[in-house]
Amino acid sequence: PEREGVLVLTYSGLSASGGAGSRLQQVVDWCGEDYDGCLLFDESHCAKNLIADLPGTETAAARAVDTIQRLLPNARVVYCSATAASEPRHYAYMTRLGLWGPASPFP
């Protein structure tokens, strides 16, 4: 079914889990597998620790932002942040930019 509306979540809300499953999965279920609307990540620097200094110390927010982009491949994504990154790895959550992976500047 086609749905209309706007969901507003905090990063901690997006990465939360509870008795009915994860909030992220609830959002993906609400959107549907063919969702081609917008995912707008305001203050997106909050997800900058997808690639952490120590393996296994990635933040839940960074993992959730990465996961929702993979689960909704047709979604249009906007990253908004006035906070600059101090290292290229801090942009790892911006998967739609094509900076990471095979045949990219950071393979």
N, C-alpha and C positions, 0 to 999 in steps of 0.2 A: 504493500500500500504506500502511496505517496504521502509524505508527511511534510508539513510546513511548520516552521517555528524557529526559534533561536535557543540554543543551549549555551549557558554561560557557566563555566567551571573554573575553579582554581586548579593549579597544578597538583596540589595535594589531593584535591577531590578527584581529579582524573586518575591519579595513581592509587586511590583508595580501594580496599577490598572489604567485603563484608559477607553477611550471611547469604545474600542473594547473588554472590559472585562479585566480580570487580566492576567498579564504576565504568572503567574503560570498555569492558565488554557490553555493559548496558548501553553505552553511547553508540557503539558499533551496531548493536542490534537495533536500536532506534533509527539510526541512519539507513541501515540496509546495505547489502553487499554492493549495490550499484550506485551508491551515493556519489554524486558529482558536485555537491555544494562546496562551500568554503569551510576550511579549518583555519581559523585565525589565531595565531599564538601571540598574544600581547605579552610584553616583557619576556620575550622568548629566551633571553639569556638565562632565565631560571632553569632551562634544560641543557645548559652548556656542559654538564659533566657526564655526557654519554661515554666518552673515552676518558676514564679517570687515571690519575697517576698510578694508583695501585689497582690491578685487576680485581673485580668484585666489589669495588667501592663506587660504582656508578650510582647516580641518584635515581630514586624511584620516578621522579618527574621526568628525567631524561629518558628513561626506559619507556615510560608511558607515551611520551611524544613520538619517539621512534616507532613504537608498536602501532599506534593509531594510524600513522602515515602508511605503514605496511598493510594494515588491515583494510584501509579505505584507499586503494590505489588510484581511483578516479577523482578523488577529492582535490579541489583546488586549495593550495596552501599559501598562507601569508605569514611571514615571520616579521614581527615588529619588536624592535628593541633600540633604545638610544644608548645602550651600554655596549661599548666596544669589547671585543674579545682580546685577551692578551696573547693567545696562542691559537694557531690554526685548528687544533683539535677541538677547541671550544665551539666550532661550527659544525661538529659531527652530527648533531641532531637535525641540521638543515639538509636532510637527505634529498629533497626535491631540487636542490641546486645543482646536483650532478658533480659535486666536488669529490665524492668518495666512491671507492669501488673500482672495478676493472676499467681500464681505458680512461682513467680520470687523473687529475693532478695528484691525488692522494690515494693510491691503490690499496 
